[in-house]
């Protein structure tokens, strides 16, 4: 005798209603895919670069040039804002490396240390 189901089958997931909902769903699906399986979590830099490259491939394949440019413009503005030090939500970005000054010609290396 076959086992009886205790719950009805779940309906397929509907497409996300907003970009934020879509991003949350993509992240939830990708974290297990990029998990290092060593207890240190996902390989975030590899995931980020992979998403950017996949996004560019998708954008390049869109037939409507104006719609593609509008999407790329919005993504660029968000990327530029984050690169400039803002999280995009009005909060400063505090994580990540500190960029070096652009002009270091006036800086001199320290001299020899005095003996102890």
TAGIWO-V850579 format. One record per residue. N is the residue number from 0. RES is the residue in one letter. D_LAST is the distance of its C-alpha to the last C-alpha in Angstrom with 2 decimals. Layout:
[[N | RES | D_LAST] [N | RES | D_LAST]]
This chain:
[[0 | X | 86.23] [1 | X | 83.42] [2 | X | 80.90] [3 | X | 81.58] [4 | X | 79.07] [5 | X | 78.06] [6 | X | 76.76] [7 | X | 78.24] [8 | X | 76.28] [9 | X | 73.78] [10 | X | 74.75] [11 | X | 72.56] [12 | X | 69.72] [13 | X | 70.70] [14 | X | 68.64] [15 | X | 65.94] [16 | X | 67.22] [17 | X | 64.08] [18 | X | 61.11] [19 | X | 58.83] [20 | X | 61.03] [21 | X | 61.02] [22 | X | 57.24] [23 | X | 56.95] [24 | X | 59.46] [25 | X | 57.75] [26 | X | 54.37] [27 | X | 56.01] [28 | X | 57.62] [29 | X | 54.57] [30 | X | 51.96] [31 | X | 53.63] [32 | X | 54.06] [33 | X | 50.34] [34 | X | 49.15] [35 | X | 46.71] [36 | X | 48.29] [37 | X | 44.97] [38 | X | 44.46] [39 | X | 42.13] [40 | X | 45.01] [41 | X | 46.38] [42 | X | 44.81] [43 | X | 44.79] [44 | X | 43.64] [45 | X | 46.35] [46 | X | 48.90] [47 | X | 48.12] [48 | X | 48.35] [49 | X | 51.48] [50 | X | 53.10] [51 | X | 52.37] [52 | X | 53.83] [53 | X | 56.84] [54 | X | 57.38] [55 | X | 57.41] [56 | X | 59.87] [57 | X | 62.09] [58 | X | 61.94] [59 | X | 62.80] [60 | X | 65.81] [61 | X | 67.34] [62 | X | 70.52] [63 | X | 70.45] [64 | X | 68.08] [65 | X | 68.13] [66 | X | 67.32] [67 | X | 64.50] [68 | X | 63.02] [69 | X | 63.30] [70 | X | 61.41] [71 | X | 58.70] [72 | X | 58.38] [73 | X | 57.85] [74 | X | 55.26] [75 | X | 53.45] [76 | X | 53.38] [77 | X | 51.91] [78 | X | 49.29] [79 | X | 48.37] [80 | X | 48.09] [81 | X | 45.67] [82 | X | 43.65] [83 | X | 43.44] [84 | X | 41.91] [85 | X | 45.00] [86 | X | 46.35] [87 | X | 49.88] [88 | X | 50.82] [89 | X | 49.19] [90 | X | 45.99] [91 | X | 42.69] [92 | X | 41.22] [93 | X | 37.91] [94 | X | 37.41] [95 | X | 36.23] [96 | X | 33.52] [97 | X | 32.39] [98 | X | 33.56] [99 | X | 31.31] [100 | X | 32.22] [101 | X | 35.05] [102 | X | 33.71] [103 | X | 30.09] [104 | X | 30.68] [105 | X | 29.13] [106 | X | 25.80] [107 | X | 23.06] [108 | X | 20.29] [109 | X | 16.75] [110 | X | 15.06] [111 | X | 12.07] [112 | X | 8.73] [113 | X | 6.48] [114 | X | 3.79] [115 | X | 0.00]]
